[in-house]
Amino acid sequence: MLVDFYHLDKAPLERVLPSICEKIIASGERLLIVAGEGDLTRLDELLWTYTPESFLPHGRRERPGSDAQPILLAEAPEPLNGAANIALADGQWRDDALRFARAFFFFSAAELAGARTAWRALKGREGVESRYWKQDDRGKWVQGP
């Protein structure tokens, strides 16, 4: 399983998450986005309005038809939509993410200590490959050490 750590020091989650969602949808796969309730409300609105000419098809776990959604927003890491990919969008690592084929873990500078703890816990763990991503001065995502 692959865990991508995204350090959000130059661009906020609101600019990064939609591009990850677009790539997952384009590949024909599904995504589960996990965050706290307050963050989910904000992310729900974001996925409808992040660009004037399009939207990302998604739903909330508690709404009817959630199992059919290509992108599902939920507080718990339960892939009711059959997602093989999970995005932890509130800076909180959850070990349940290791049940997925791929995890995207987004964290800000304020959440760096928790991200380091998660990185150390996963380092050398059998069957887990961790990658760290940060933006360079031009905004391009580069893989760090």
Summary of the structure (lengths in Angstrom):
residues: 145
radius of gyration: 14.5
end to end distance: 18.6
largest distance: 43.4
contacts: 425
relative contact order: 0.24
helix: 34%
strand: 26%
